[in-house]
Amino acid sequence: MCLNTGHPCNCLTDGNPCEPCRMTAKDRETEEAHLSNNINAQSQAESTCEPDLTISSSGVVRERGRNWGWMLSGIICVNILILGCALASGSAHSDINIRTSDLQIYLIILLLLTSIWMIYYIIYTARKENAVVYQDAHAGPVWLRGGLVLFGLLSIIMDIFKIAGYVGYLHCKSAVKVAFPVVQLVFIVVQTYFMWIHAKDCVQIQKNITRCGLMLTLSTNLVVWMTAVTEESVHQTTVPDYPSNNTKLSGRSLYISKASYGDSTCKCSHTSCSIFKEAYYYLYPFNIEYSLFASAMAYVMWKNVSRVADEHAHHSMKFHLKDVFLGPVTGILLVVAGLATFIAYETEMKKENNDYKKDKAVMMHFVMNIVIVTTMSISTLIGCTIYKVDHREHVSEKNPTRSLDVGLLVGASLGQFIISYFTLVAMIATGAKGYLNRLNLAWAILMVIQLGLQNYFIIEGLHREPYHEVHPVTVVANPYVLQPGKDLSSLEGSDMDTKSSPEPTEHNHHGHTAEHRPKLSWKRRVLKEVCVFLLLGNIILWIMPAFGARPQFDHDTETKFYSFNIWAAVVNVGLPFGIFYRMHSVASLFEVFLTS
């Protein structure tokens, strides 16, 4: 039998194997013997390990330790949140004898404890060799950490304005009002650095301490967020003392004076207080978003404790808008138009105008929101249709980052769903009389449709495998390969010289073009256009409610239908989640854009 297929011989005709065939047979026998030895060794090792009960018992001990750490950290989180909720809700009402300074003292303790733990973690992991062996490639993407840094910087500026403003009230107010923004500023600096460096960590040492520390971080951020939202919501919807003015203007002016520094009996000692009040009002939403971003990242780190991350490389994705044009252009136009109408709407609401001009401003705001939501729904429907003809595989691996993204997306959208359905019921029950009520009804219906379509589009995009660039294979002709009917003597002389520098073949030309980024397919281009347009649309839908647009109170049909207290509770619960939903959608759409 001829074993040397790469060289022709006469083994079959002669019956005696030649030297290359004998060497090949010998190599094959050696390889088979080596494989049999490995199999025997493996079976012996398995047989010797079967009766060893110490391994299974240590595994049970590790499982019990992990469950104990999870339970303890969960108990810490629940207790901190419940106590914070009680203090925040109690201090929000004047009838309850809980002062704002009491809540701020509790927050100062939490911020100091969390900062101390994060500093300890940073120092310990820096000094301990192999403290972090595994990292979750999906956790803490650069755009999420970049958003955290941006909101953190704006929150620091807000704290600086609060410190400068509160100093003017030290002669008549507690010093806690100055101490709280100082401690919060230090906390934001430490936490931003901690999240930027360690967001991807899968901790394998001091697991229980790390779990408790991360839950302390999570609950602290949630209490800070809860306090800020409660303070803003209560002052945004305070009923005026005089019933003649039932517009939202008095509530806004009352918010700026009460939420910032205190009542009218305490006068500021310097003349710059009004400037700091206005700056504090416009920086407030960024601090709320910062707390939510940090909470989400802390939760992912908590889920990654003791997790052994997959070893396969994470796909590197670069951001560029080279092949995308229509989505960015139309999205920017939508943002500019939305900002223009929002500024005009806010300006009219702050003027002492008659009801006719304010109704016109509310109508303009409703029409602009209907246009935004309608165009976003159409583009989302196009993107969902592309998914039907897109044959990319779904992601099979499980990771806490993806599960958290989907959970936050669906959970946060419930806030806007609640407001829209309450509006829808009120409008239908009252007959939707008048153009403002009809516009409000159309806005509520379109908002429900847009939220459902966008949730499906984002969740489906997050669970699809990224597109992989397939480059054509570079084929280079080898002049030294023997052609049929030729021997070595034919390659001598001038023929050898002419083939020593082979010219590129047609396949080689294709190989050089493969080095450049290929043109996107039409499906990928449409998906990227849709992602960019939806991203910009969610930004403008975040800006308007985050910076004070409250058509729910400027238009009083729901207030009269449900009574002020019930409708204010619905808006105060749903609107913060709706604002967070828009910002979270921006981050999720950015990731879908990169994977498309």
Secondary structure, 3 states (H helix, E strand, C coil): CCCCCCCCCCHHHHCCCCHHHHHHHHHHHHHHHHHHHHHHHHHHHHHHHCCCCHHHHHHHHHHHHHHHHHHHHHHHHHHHHHHHHHHHHHHCCCCCCCCHHHHHHHHHHHHHHHHHHHHHHHHHHHHCCCCCCEECCCCCCHHHHHHHHHHHHHHHHHHHHHHHHHHCCCCCCCCHHHHHHHHHHHHHHHHHHHHHHHCCEECCCCHHHHHHHHHHHHHHHHHHHHHHHHHHHHHHCCCCCCCCCCCCHHHHHHHHHHCCCCCCCCCCCCCCHHHHHHHHHHHHHHHHHHHHHHHHHHHHHHHHCCCCCCCCCCCCCCCCCCCCCHHHHHHHHHHHHHHHHHHHHHHHHHCCCCHHHHHHHHHHHHHHHHHHHHHHHHHHHHHHHHHHHCCCCECCCCCHHHHHHHHHHHHHHHHHHHHHHHHHHHHHHCCCCCHHHHHHHHHHHHHHHHHHHHHHHHHHHHCECCCCCCCCCCCCCCCCCCCCCCCHHHHCCHHHHHHCCCCCCHHHHHHHHCCCCCCCCHHHHHHHHHHHHHHHHHHHHHHHHHCCCCHHHHCCHHHHHHCHHHHHHHHHHHHHHHHHHHHHHHHHHHHHHHHC
